Each structure stands twice: as C-alpha cells, then as structure tokens.
Amino acid sequence: MNTHRTPRRLVGRAATAAALATALGLGAVHTATAAAPTTAPLTGRPVGLDGGWHRDGLHLTAAENKKVDGFVARARRAERTISPEVRAAARISHAELVGFDQRLKSPDSLKRKVATRLRETPGQTVDAALRTINDAVRFTLQWPAGTYSQGVHTAAGLLSTWGNDSTRWTNTWHRPAGYKAVNSVWRAPRSGQLFEVQFHTPESKAAQLETHKLYEEQRLPGTPPARVRELQEQQNAIFAAVPVPPGAERLTAPARRLPSPDPARRLPAPAHAPVG
C-alpha cells in the first residue's frame, strides 16, 4: 500500500468527507479546536516548573509531557476528517449522535491515563503507553432497541466502506452480567488515528452513565476487594434491567479491509533503451 501522504491527498479526503456531510444535510462540521470543549492548553494542568505534569500523586517528566502534547495535537488534526464520516454514518443509519461535543478526550484526562499506566507498569515507555490509547477521539451512536441491530450493521459497514479499519470489536450484549453495548475501535486510513465508536440504546447509555461513578471507584488502586465486589454487584443490577435488542448479541465487526495495492506497482517496468 502506498502510504505517501501528500497535502493534496489529505485535503482531498477532508473535502470529500465534508461534502458528504453537507449533501446529507448535516451542515458544516466544526473543527476540533473550535467546536469541542477542549480549549485548555495542550500542556494540561498543573504543569511544574520543570515542564512536567503533576496531579494527584501522578506525574510526567517534561519529555513525557511533551510527547503527550504531540499525541493530543495529532488527534485533534485527525478528528477533523473523522467526524464528518461518523456524522454521515449516523445520519444514514438513523442514529442519534450522543455527546458529540465531548468527542475529544481532554489533554488532562489523557495525561492522567498515561501517567497511571506508567506507574502501574514500571519500565513502560510513554510511547508504548500512548499506543494503547484508542479513545482520544471517541463517539457514541444510539438507536431505539427495535432498530438497533440494523443501525449498528449499517453504520459499521459504512465506516468500513469509507476506508476505516476495524481494529477492535467488543460485543457484550450476550454477557449475563455487567456492561451492555458494542464498543468498537477503528483506524482512520490516512492519519492512522485510532478512534472509538460506542453503539448504544437509550437504556444501555443511561445505565452506563448511572454506573460511571461506581466504575471509577471500583478501578481505583486503593479500593478494598470487598468494596470492589460490592460495586460490581451494583453495576450488574443496573445493567440487568437493560433490554437486549433483537439480534444484538450476534452483531460482529465488518471484515478487515485488505491494503489496497499501489496502482503504480501493477504497471510493467519500462523497457531499457538500447545502448548506443
């Protein structure tokens, strides 16, 4: 596959996605820096005099902090071409696009996540930690239970058709307890940016919001085991009340896309001109 990314190709992809959104009546798609509530400086807060990042006992060195800032900047640029496609997929599949203004994870949240992973995995580099983050750009699509399965199938198929590669697909509708939804991760074809798309019903999204604080407490390193079990039981009870949409437990990811061959490689090599 030809991975040479010229400005003309990148602009062309952005223009195509924007034109598609406009044609579908979606209107102008705001850029990440203008529309999303992530106007805080890329350095996050608070920043120490040494150029590092420090908060709640977590820290990043100046060099680590700079790398996360670069990661955030790249995600913001990539979002500008990802969002029009997700909006178009939502429109075509008759989904509600929930929390669109929160599509970019804040720099501070990303730094907390990286710093936590570095502390939990001694010896891990900041680059390795950043490679595990797939929700710096994230979206939620939602349908009523009666149209959910067809909606997910349509939206995921469109994202795949438009060149996004499905790298992770977690369907928990079949599980007897716990979280209910389909969480998917995609890789944008030009930028290579990973982005998350959660597929919900109104009931499963409400349950996710209701259990969020319980989940956050459960995952804290200092939470006692007995409390962890209690919190999980509370979450299980909430998600147990969520109706399973017809066919939802059988939803699978679109087939992985094969790299498109470089057309230039299919051309015969030019014959050598005779010497003399």
C-alpha contacts under 8 A as a table, 3 or more apart, distances in Angstrom:
res1	aa1	res2	aa2	distance
1	M	259	P	5.73
1	M	260	S	5.62
1	M	261	P	5.12
1	M	262	D	5.23
2	N	261	P	7.48
2	N	262	D	5.46
3	T	190	R	7.80
5	R	9	R	6.52
5	R	10	L	6.81
5	R	190	R	7.17
6	T	9	R	5.34
6	T	10	L	6.47
7	P	10	L	5.16
7	P	11	V	6.04
8	R	11	V	5.20
8	R	12	G	5.96
9	R	12	G	4.92
9	R	13	R	6.19
10	L	13	R	5.22
10	L	14	A	6.32
10	L	190	R	7.26
11	V	14	A	5.11
11	V	15	A	6.01
12	G	15	A	5.05
12	G	16	T	6.08
13	R	16	T	5.12
13	R	17	A	6.25
13	R	81	T	7.25
14	A	17	A	5.25
14	A	18	A	6.08
14	A	80	R	7.40
14	A	81	T	5.03
15	A	18	A	5.08
15	A	19	A	5.94
16	T	19	A	5.10
16	T	20	L	6.15
17	A	20	L	5.07
17	A	21	A	6.29
17	A	81	T	6.60
17	A	84	P	5.51
17	A	85	E	5.82
18	A	21	A	5.11
18	A	22	T	6.17
18	A	28	A	7.48
18	A	29	V	7.21
18	A	81	T	7.76
18	A	84	P	5.75
18	A	85	E	8.00
19	A	22	T	5.03
19	A	23	A	6.01
20	L	23	A	5.09
20	L	24	L	6.30
20	L	84	P	7.66
20	L	85	E	7.82
20	L	88	A	6.96
21	A	24	L	5.22
21	A	25	G	6.56
21	A	26	L	5.23
21	A	27	G	6.71
21	A	28	A	7.64
21	A	29	V	7.84
21	A	84	P	5.75
21	A	85	E	7.20
21	A	87	R	6.95
21	A	88	A	5.39
22	T	25	G	5.15
22	T	26	L	5.35
22	T	27	G	5.12
22	T	28	A	6.62
23	A	26	L	7.39
24	L	88	A	6.94
24	L	91	R	7.35
26	L	29	V	7.75
26	L	87	R	7.49
26	L	88	A	7.46
26	L	91	R	7.84
29	V	83	S	7.57
29	V	84	P	6.44
30	H	34	A	6.27
30	H	35	A	5.31
30	H	80	R	7.92
31	T	34	A	5.35
31	T	35	A	5.93
31	T	36	A	7.84
31	T	79	E	7.88
31	T	80	R	5.57
32	A	35	A	5.51
32	A	36	A	5.40
32	A	76	R	5.77
32	A	77	R	7.41
32	A	79	E	6.48
32	A	80	R	6.18
32	A	104	L	7.68
33	T	36	A	6.23
33	T	38	T	7.04
33	T	39	T	6.77
33	T	76	R	7.15
34	A	39	T	7.99
35	A	101	D	6.77
36	A	39	T	7.55
36	A	101	D	4.95
36	A	102	Q	6.26
36	A	103	R	6.96
36	A	104	L	6.75
37	P	101	D	6.45
37	P	102	Q	6.71
38	T	104	L	7.07
38	T	105	K	7.77
38	T	106	S	5.80
38	T	107	P	7.80
40	A	44	G	6.79
40	A	106	S	7.95
40	A	107	P	7.74
41	P	44	G	5.86
41	P	107	P	7.93
42	L	69	D	5.53
42	L	72	V	7.11
42	L	73	A	7.61
42	L	107	P	5.84
43	T	47	V	6.97
43	T	53	W	7.72
43	T	65	N	7.19
43	T	66	K	7.72
43	T	69	D	6.17
43	T	107	P	7.06
43	T	108	D	7.85
44	G	47	V	6.88
44	G	53	W	7.42
44	G	107	P	5.55
44	G	108	D	4.81
44	G	111	K	7.73
45	R	53	W	7.04
45	R	54	H	7.67
45	R	55	R	7.74
45	R	108	D	6.50
46	P	53	W	6.13
46	P	54	H	5.98
46	P	55	R	6.65
47	V	50	D	7.91
47	V	51	G	6.11
47	V	52	G	5.68
47	V	53	W	4.62
47	V	54	H	6.23
48	G	51	G	5.43
48	G	52	G	5.37
48	G	53	W	5.97
48	G	54	H	6.60
49	L	52	G	7.35
50	D	61	T	7.87
50	D	62	A	6.42
51	G	61	T	7.19
51	G	62	A	4.56
51	G	65	N	7.51
52	G	59	H	7.12
52	G	60	L	5.35
52	G	61	T	4.44
52	G	62	A	3.89
52	G	63	A	7.39
52	G	64	E	7.46
52	G	65	N	5.64
53	W	59	H	5.32
53	W	60	L	4.96
53	W	61	T	6.63
53	W	62	A	7.22
53	W	65	N	6.20
53	W	111	K	7.80
54	H	57	G	6.98
54	H	58	L	5.71
54	H	59	H	4.31
54	H	60	L	6.57
55	R	58	L	5.24
55	R	59	H	6.37
55	R	112	R	7.85
58	L	112	R	7.10
58	L	115	A	5.95
58	L	116	T	6.82
58	L	119	R	7.93
59	H	115	A	5.97
60	L	63	A	7.86
60	L	64	E	5.55
60	L	65	N	5.59
60	L	111	K	7.76
60	L	115	A	6.13
61	T	64	E	5.07
61	T	65	N	5.92
62	A	65	N	5.05
62	A	66	K	6.14
63	A	66	K	5.16
63	A	67	K	6.41
64	E	67	K	5.16
64	E	68	V	6.40
64	E	126	V	6.10
65	N	68	V	5.23
65	N	69	D	6.26
65	N	111	K	7.55
66	K	69	D	5.02
66	K	70	G	6.30
67	K	70	G	5.06
67	K	71	F	6.28
67	K	126	V	7.56
67	K	127	D	7.74
68	V	71	F	4.91
68	V	72	V	6.19
68	V	107	P	7.97
68	V	110	L	7.68
68	V	111	K	6.76
68	V	126	V	7.98
68	V	130	L	7.57
69	D	72	V	5.10
69	D	73	A	6.23
69	D	107	P	7.35
70	G	73	A	5.10
70	G	74	R	6.26
71	F	74	R	5.23
71	F	75	A	6.25
71	F	130	L	7.68
72	V	75	A	5.11
72	V	76	R	6.25
72	V	107	P	6.49
72	V	136	A	7.53
73	A	76	R	5.16
73	A	77	R	6.39
74	R	77	R	5.19
74	R	78	A	6.19
75	A	78	A	5.11
75	A	79	E	6.04
75	A	136	A	6.62
75	A	137	V	6.71
75	A	193	Q	6.66
76	R	79	E	5.21
76	R	80	R	7.00
76	R	104	L	7.45
77	R	80	R	5.79
77	R	81	T	7.95
78	A	81	T	5.88
78	A	82	I	6.45
78	A	191	S	6.10
78	A	193	Q	6.44
79	E	82	I	4.86
79	E	83	S	5.78
79	E	137	V	6.68
80	R	83	S	5.91
80	R	84	P	7.34
81	T	84	P	6.05
81	T	85	E	7.17
82	I	85	E	5.55
82	I	86	V	6.44
82	I	188	A	7.13
83	S	86	V	5.11
83	S	87	R	6.02
84	P	87	R	5.12
84	P	88	A	6.08
85	E	88	A	5.02
85	E	89	A	6.10
85	E	159	L	7.18
85	E	162	W	7.99
86	V	89	A	5.03
86	V	90	A	6.13
86	V	139	F	7.90
86	V	159	L	7.30
87	R	90	A	5.06
87	R	91	R	6.20
87	R	97	L	7.28
88	A	91	R	5.05
88	A	92	I	6.14
89	A	92	I	5.26
89	A	93	S	6.02
89	A	154	T	7.82
89	A	155	A	5.07
89	A	156	A	7.95
89	A	158	L	6.20
89	A	159	L	6.91
90	A	93	S	5.27
90	A	94	H	5.85
90	A	95	A	4.70
90	A	96	E	6.60
90	A	97	L	6.44
90	A	141	L	6.68
90	A	155	A	6.48
91	R	94	H	5.10
91	R	95	A	6.18
91	R	96	E	7.92
92	I	95	A	7.77
92	I	155	A	7.57
93	S	151	G	5.15
93	S	152	V	7.71
93	S	154	T	5.81
93	S	155	A	5.71
94	H	143	W	7.48
94	H	151	G	6.97
95	A	141	L	5.77
95	A	142	Q	5.34
95	A	143	W	5.31
95	A	151	G	6.90
96	E	141	L	5.66
96	E	142	Q	5.05
96	E	143	W	6.46
97	L	100	F	6.28
97	L	139	F	7.42
97	L	140	T	5.90
97	L	141	L	4.82
97	L	142	Q	6.48
98	V	139	F	7.36
98	V	140	T	5.31
98	V	141	L	6.09
98	V	142	Q	6.91
99	G	102	Q	5.44
99	G	103	R	7.00
99	G	139	F	7.35
99	G	140	T	6.91
100	F	103	R	5.30
100	F	139	F	6.55
100	F	140	T	7.63
101	D	104	L	7.79
102	Q	105	K	6.99
102	Q	138	R	7.90
103	R	137	V	5.56
103	R	138	R	4.90
103	R	139	F	5.64
104	L	136	A	5.78
104	L	137	V	4.84
104	L	138	R	6.42
105	K	109	S	6.52
105	K	110	L	6.71
105	K	135	D	7.18
105	K	136	A	4.99
105	K	137	V	6.42
105	K	138	R	7.63
106	S	109	S	5.21
106	S	110	L	6.33
106	S	136	A	7.97
107	P	110	L	5.12
107	P	111	K	6.12
108	D	111	K	5.11
108	D	112	R	6.18
109	S	112	R	5.12
109	S	113	K	6.22
110	L	113	K	5.02
110	L	114	V	6.18
110	L	136	A	7.36
111	K	114	V	5.10
111	K	115	A	5.93
112	R	115	A	5.15
112	R	116	T	5.99
113	K	116	T	5.20
113	K	117	R	6.33
114	V	117	R	5.20
114	V	118	L	6.21
114	V	126	V	7.05
114	V	129	A	5.95
114	V	130	L	6.80
115	A	118	L	5.10
115	A	119	R	6.22
116	T	119	R	5.15
116	T	120	E	6.13
117	R	120	E	5.02
117	R	121	T	5.89
117	R	129	A	6.59
118	L	121	T	5.22
118	L	122	P	6.10
118	L	123	G	7.49
118	L	124	Q	5.90
118	L	125	T	7.15
118	L	126	V	7.13
118	L	129	A	7.08
119	R	122	P	5.99
121	T	124	Q	5.75
124	Q	128	A	6.46
124	Q	129	A	6.97
125	T	128	A	5.23
125	T	129	A	6.36
126	V	129	A	4.99
126	V	130	L	6.12
127	D	130	L	5.14
127	D	131	R	6.33
128	A	131	R	5.19
128	A	132	T	6.86
129	A	132	T	5.48
129	A	133	I	7.09
130	L	133	I	5.37
131	R	134	N	7.77
133	I	136	A	6.78
133	I	194	L	7.98
134	N	137	V	7.47
134	N	185	V	6.76
134	N	194	L	5.18
134	N	195	F	5.59
134	N	196	E	6.29
135	D	138	R	5.23
135	D	194	L	7.12
135	D	195	F	5.42
135	D	196	E	5.17
136	A	194	L	7.76
136	A	195	F	6.70
137	V	194	L	7.34
137	V	195	F	4.87
137	V	196	E	6.41
138	R	195	F	5.47
138	R	196	E	4.49
138	R	197	V	5.80
138	R	198	Q	7.93
139	F	195	F	7.99
139	F	196	E	6.18
139	F	197	V	4.79
139	F	198	Q	6.29
140	T	197	V	5.61
140	T	198	Q	4.69
140	T	199	F	6.00
140	T	200	H	7.13
141	L	197	V	7.21
141	L	198	Q	6.24
141	L	199	F	5.07
141	L	200	H	6.20
142	Q	148	Y	7.58
142	Q	199	F	5.88
142	Q	200	H	4.68
142	Q	201	T	5.13
142	Q	202	P	6.52
143	W	146	G	7.97
143	W	147	T	6.22
143	W	148	Y	4.99
143	W	151	G	6.88
143	W	200	H	6.63
143	W	201	T	5.14
143	W	202	P	6.95
144	P	147	T	5.70
144	P	148	Y	5.75
144	P	201	T	5.47
144	P	202	P	6.51
145	A	148	Y	5.00
145	A	149	S	7.78
145	A	201	T	5.94
145	A	243	P	7.76
145	A	244	V	7.42
145	A	245	P	4.72
145	A	246	P	7.35
146	G	149	S	7.78
146	G	245	P	6.45
146	G	246	P	7.07
147	T	150	Q	5.68
147	T	151	G	5.96
148	Y	151	G	5.03
148	Y	152	V	6.12
148	Y	200	H	7.83
148	Y	201	T	6.84
148	Y	245	P	6.50
148	Y	248	A	7.43
149	S	152	V	5.26
149	S	153	H	6.19
149	S	245	P	6.99
149	S	246	P	6.96
149	S	247	G	6.10
149	S	248	A	5.41
149	S	251	L	7.05
150	Q	153	H	5.09
150	Q	154	T	6.12
151	G	154	T	5.16
151	G	155	A	6.06
152	V	155	A	5.23
152	V	156	A	5.89
152	V	199	F	6.68
152	V	251	L	7.91
153	H	156	A	5.47
153	H	157	G	5.99
153	H	251	L	7.31
154	T	157	G	5.13
154	T	158	L	6.20
155	A	158	L	5.18
155	A	159	L	6.34
156	A	159	L	5.19
156	A	160	S	6.23
156	A	253	A	7.35
156	A	254	P	6.74
157	G	160	S	5.14
157	G	161	T	6.04
157	G	254	P	6.11
158	L	161	T	4.94
158	L	162	W	6.13
159	L	162	W	5.26
159	L	163	G	6.78
159	L	164	N	5.63
160	S	163	G	5.35
160	S	164	N	4.89
160	S	165	D	6.03
160	S	166	S	7.03
160	S	254	P	6.72
160	S	257	R	7.48
161	T	164	N	7.20
163	G	188	A	7.12
163	G	189	P	5.76
163	G	257	R	7.67
164	N	186	W	6.02
164	N	187	R	5.52
164	N	188	A	4.87
164	N	189	P	5.58
165	D	186	W	5.32
165	D	187	R	5.07
165	D	188	A	6.72
165	D	189	P	7.16
165	D	256	R	6.27
165	D	257	R	6.16
166	S	169	W	7.23
166	S	184	S	7.26
166	S	185	V	6.02
166	S	186	W	4.52
166	S	187	R	6.57
166	S	253	A	6.96
166	S	254	P	7.07
166	S	255	A	7.93
166	S	256	R	6.27
167	T	184	S	7.69
167	T	185	V	5.57
167	T	186	W	5.42
167	T	187	R	6.75
167	T	256	R	7.96
168	R	183	N	7.98
168	R	184	S	5.44
168	R	185	V	4.92
168	R	186	W	7.05
169	W	182	V	7.11
169	W	183	N	6.01
169	W	184	S	4.50
169	W	185	V	6.57
169	W	252	T	7.28
169	W	253	A	5.94
170	T	182	V	5.58
170	T	183	N	5.14
170	T	184	S	6.20
171	N	174	H	7.38
171	N	180	K	7.87
171	N	181	A	6.24
171	N	182	V	4.43
171	N	183	N	6.56
171	N	249	E	6.89
171	N	251	L	7.17
171	N	252	T	7.56
172	T	175	R	5.41
172	T	179	Y	6.67
172	T	180	K	5.25
172	T	181	A	5.71
172	T	182	V	6.30
172	T	249	E	7.32
173	W	179	Y	8.00
173	W	180	K	5.10
173	W	181	A	5.86
173	W	182	V	7.35
173	W	244	V	6.59
173	W	248	A	6.32
173	W	249	E	4.94
174	H	249	E	4.94
175	R	178	G	7.16
175	R	180	K	7.76
176	P	240	A	7.90
177	A	236	N	5.32
177	A	239	F	7.13
177	A	240	A	6.53
178	G	232	Q	7.70
178	G	235	Q	6.33
178	G	236	N	4.64
178	G	239	F	5.87
178	G	240	A	7.39
179	Y	208	Q	7.30
179	Y	235	Q	7.78
179	Y	236	N	7.49
179	Y	239	F	6.11
180	K	204	S	6.09
180	K	239	F	6.63
180	K	242	V	7.70
181	A	198	Q	7.19
181	A	199	F	6.05
181	A	200	H	5.46
181	A	201	T	7.83
181	A	204	S	6.60
182	V	198	Q	5.88
182	V	199	F	5.12
182	V	200	H	6.92
183	N	196	E	7.24
183	N	197	V	6.15
183	N	198	Q	4.48
183	N	199	F	6.29
184	S	196	E	5.71
184	S	197	V	5.23
184	S	198	Q	6.07
184	S	199	F	7.94
185	V	194	L	6.66
185	V	195	F	5.64
185	V	196	E	4.46
185	V	197	V	6.24
186	W	194	L	5.50
186	W	195	F	5.37
186	W	196	E	6.33
186	W	197	V	7.77
187	R	192	G	5.51
187	R	193	Q	5.49
187	R	194	L	4.48
187	R	195	F	6.45
188	A	191	S	5.93
188	A	192	G	4.98
188	A	193	Q	5.34
188	A	194	L	6.46
188	A	195	F	7.68
189	P	192	G	5.58
189	P	193	Q	7.96
200	H	203	E	7.86
200	H	204	S	5.82
200	H	205	K	5.76
201	T	204	S	5.22
201	T	205	K	6.10
202	P	205	K	5.23
202	P	206	A	6.10
203	E	206	A	5.14
203	E	207	A	6.21
203	E	242	V	5.77
203	E	243	P	7.41
204	S	207	A	5.03
204	S	208	Q	6.17
204	S	239	F	7.22
204	S	242	V	5.92
205	K	208	Q	4.99
205	K	209	L	6.31
206	A	209	L	5.18
206	A	210	E	6.11
207	A	210	E	4.97
207	A	211	T	6.10
207	A	238	I	6.24
207	A	239	F	6.02
207	A	242	V	7.47
208	Q	211	T	5.31
208	Q	212	H	6.03
209	L	212	H	5.23
210	E	213	K	7.36
211	T	214	L	5.17
211	T	215	Y	6.10
211	T	235	Q	5.84
211	T	238	I	7.53
212	H	215	Y	5.08
212	H	216	E	6.17
213	K	216	E	5.04
213	K	217	E	6.23
214	L	217	E	5.28
214	L	218	Q	6.10
214	L	231	L	5.91
214	L	232	Q	7.91
214	L	234	Q	7.94
214	L	235	Q	7.18
215	Y	218	Q	4.97
215	Y	219	R	6.31
215	Y	231	L	7.34
215	Y	232	Q	7.83
215	Y	235	Q	7.83
216	E	219	R	5.46
216	E	220	L	6.64
217	E	220	L	5.45
217	E	223	T	6.98
218	Q	223	T	6.31
218	Q	227	R	7.52
218	Q	228	V	5.17
218	Q	231	L	6.28
218	Q	232	Q	7.57
219	R	223	T	7.32
219	R	228	V	7.94
220	L	223	T	5.60
223	T	227	R	6.46
223	T	228	V	6.42
224	P	227	R	5.30
224	P	228	V	6.26
225	P	228	V	4.92
225	P	229	R	6.33
226	A	229	R	5.27
226	A	230	E	6.32
227	R	230	E	4.92
227	R	231	L	6.07
228	V	231	L	5.18
228	V	232	Q	6.22
229	R	232	Q	5.09
229	R	233	E	6.22
230	E	233	E	5.16
230	E	234	Q	6.36
231	L	234	Q	5.12
231	L	235	Q	6.32
232	Q	235	Q	5.07
232	Q	236	N	6.07
233	E	236	N	4.99
233	E	237	A	6.24
234	Q	237	A	5.24
234	Q	238	I	6.51
235	Q	238	I	5.19
235	Q	239	F	6.25
236	N	239	F	5.25
236	N	240	A	5.88
237	A	240	A	5.12
237	A	241	A	6.89
238	I	241	A	5.73
238	I	242	V	7.42
239	F	242	V	5.29
240	A	243	P	7.91
244	V	248	A	6.76
244	V	249	E	7.91
245	P	248	A	5.39
246	P	249	E	7.97
247	G	250	R	5.57
247	G	251	L	6.96
248	A	251	L	5.47
261	P	265	R	7.48
262	D	265	R	5.45
262	D	266	R	7.23
263	P	266	R	5.42
263	P	267	L	7.13
264	A	267	L	5.51
265	R	268	P	7.85
